[in-house]
Amino acid sequence: MVNNPNVLRLVAKQFIMKGWFHLYLTLTSVFIFCSPAAQGQNVEYIQIPELEKILKNPDNKLFVVNFWATWCAPCVSEIPGFEKTAKDYDPGKVSFLLVSLDFPSQIEKQLIPFLKKNKITIDVAVMKNLDYNAWIDKVDPEWQGAIPATLFFNNSRKTRYFHTGEVTEPELRKYINSLL
Amino acid sequence: MKKLILLLAIVLMQVSMINAGEPYKAGDVVSDISLKNVKGEMVSFSQFKDAKGFIVVFSCNTCPVVKKYQQRIIDLNSQFSDKGYPVIAINSNDKGVSPGDSYEDMGKLAKSKGFAFQYLYDETQDVAKRWGATNTPHVYVLSKKGDKLTVEYVGAIDNNADDQERADKKYVVNAVNALIKNEKVPLTGTKAVGCTIKWKNA
C-alpha cells in the first residue's frame, strides 16, 4: 500500500499542507506569546470615559484599583504584594486592576518589561490622558495626585476606601477583608 | 467667668486651627519661612525686598516628574524673576527615606543645573506640613501686598508632565501673567500626578 504512488503523493501533499499549517500555528503562537496578554497580564489603553466606566462598575464585588507607574519607586515595591494578594482571593469576589501612569515613551521600554519580569497577572490599564487635572477628582476629590494611591470600592454595597501612599501586603489584605 | 471661658475657647480654637494646618489654598495668607539654601545661608521671603510675589515649588532631587519639569522650573525663574516673581524651590523629602534627597545632593543638583533660584532644605518638613504640600512638584504662586503674602494659585505647572510642547494649559505662567497685569488669576487650583513627599518614618 505504501508503495502505491498515489498514496505517497497524497501523504506528501498532506505533509506539505500540514507543514504550512504547523508553520501557521507556530507563527500564531509566537504572535500570541509575544503579545502582553499571553504573559498573563492584559494591558489596555484607557482614556477618561473608560476610567469612569471602571470606577462606576455596578457589579457586586470589591474592586481594588491601584494607581502607579514604573518611575515611582514606592509603587514598584508594592506591586508584588498586590500580585500575591490577588492570587489568594476569588476573582468573582475581588477584582484587581493596576492603572499605570507611565509616560508614553516608557510603556514598551519600562512597563511591559517590568510586568514580564515580575510575572504580573493582574490586569493593567495604561491611562493615556496626561491632563491629570481633568480626571484626578473623578477618582477621589481628596486625592492630590501623588502616587501610589489605591481605591477600594463596591458600588453595589456603596462601600469605598481611598488610600494614598504605599500599602504593605498585610495592610492590603486587612483593607480587603474589612470591605468584603 | 463666662466671658473668660468664651475667651479661652476662642484662643484654644485659634491655636488648634494653627496646629491643624489646613492645606493652603488660594486666598490664604502665608507666614514667612526661614530655610537653609544650598550655600548654607538662611533664606526668608522678607529678604526679597523687590519681589511682588513668589513661585514656590515643592521639589526634590529624585522624583522623575520633577526631572521632567526641571527645565520648565528653571525657565519660570528666568521668565519671571526680573518681573518680581522669583522661583523658590523647597526640598522637604526625608533623606532617611529618600537618600538621594540629602542636603549634599541638593547642592550637587543646583550646581550641575546652574540653578539661578533659591533651592531650600526643609529638613524638619515643617514647611511642607504647614502648607499642606503633598507632591513633587507642587507649586504655590504667591502675591505680596505690603508684608502680606497671599496664595493665588496651588497645583501643577502645566497640563503635560511628559511633553512641554503638548502642554496647552500653562497654569503657573497664566497665573503669574495675570498678577503682573493686575488681573484675576484665571484658575486658582489644579491637581497633578506626582511623587509623594517622602515623610520621615514615625
Interface residues (C-beta under 8 A of the other chain):
Chain A: F67 A69 W71 C72 P74 L101 F103 P104 S105 L130 D131 Y132 N133 A134 I136 D137 W143 Q144 G145 A146 I147 P148 T164 G165
Chain B: P64 V65 K68 T134 N135 H138 G155 A156 N159 N160 A161 D162 D163 R166 K169 T190 K191 A192 V193 G194 C195 T196 I197
